Amino acid sequence: MANYILQYKGSGMPDPQVVKETLHICGVSIIDGSLLPHAALLDVSDGELENVRCKFEADWSLTPEKKYKVPDTKKRTKE
């Protein structure tokens, strides 16, 4: 399973209840839904990925989550 970001790219406001029901039908769990209905972080398996893409076609994008390493900004003394 991998994390994916579902993001609304269309104009207007998507119906949050329809979005939640569609994700439930696809069998996807929502990791972070604080920005619903415009965006959500999902836990999607490889088998569910194409099903989710088919349900959210035109105005939606589904992209893998990227993780970044926070740089070490500690000052070091030269010896």
N, C-alpha and C positions, 0 to 999 in steps of 0.2 A: 504494500500500500504506500501511496505517496500523497503529499499534500499538493493541492491545486487551488488556484485563485480563480473564482468565478466572478466576472465583472461585467456590469451592464454598460454597453456603449451606445445605446439608442437614446432617442429624445423622449422626454416625458418621464413618468414614474411607473415602474413595474409594480404589479400587485404583490405585496409580500407574502400573502397567504398562498397564492398560486406558485410562487417560487419555492416555498417550504414544502408544499404538497408534491411538487415535481421532484424535488430532491429526495423526499421520502419514498416516492414510487421507484426512483432509480436505485434506492438502497444505499445512498451516500450519507455519511455522517458529517455534520457541520462542526468544525473545530472552533471557529470564531464567526459568529453571525452578527456582530455588533454593528456592521455597516449594511445589513440587509435592508432593503431589497436591492441596493446598488452593487454590493460586493460581499463575498463570503469566502472564508478559507475552508476547504473541504478535504476530507480524507477519502481518497478514491483509489480503488484497486484497478489493475490493468483491465480486467473484464468489464468493469463498470464505466470505464473512460469513454468508450465510443457511444454507449447508451446516453451518458450525460451530454456529450457533444451533439447528439441527434435531437435531444429534447430542447436544448438551448442553442438554437442555430443563429439566426440573423443578427440580433442585436446584442449578443453575448460573446465574451471571449473566455476561454478556459486555458490558463497557462500554468506551468509547473512553478511551485514556490522556489525561490532562490534564497540561499542562505549565504550570508557574508560574515567573514571573520572581522571582529572589531580590532583595529590596529592598536598596538601597544604604544602608548604615548608617554610612558615614564621617561623622565630625564635620567640619563646615565652619566656618572662621573668618569672622566678619563683618568686612567692610572698611569 
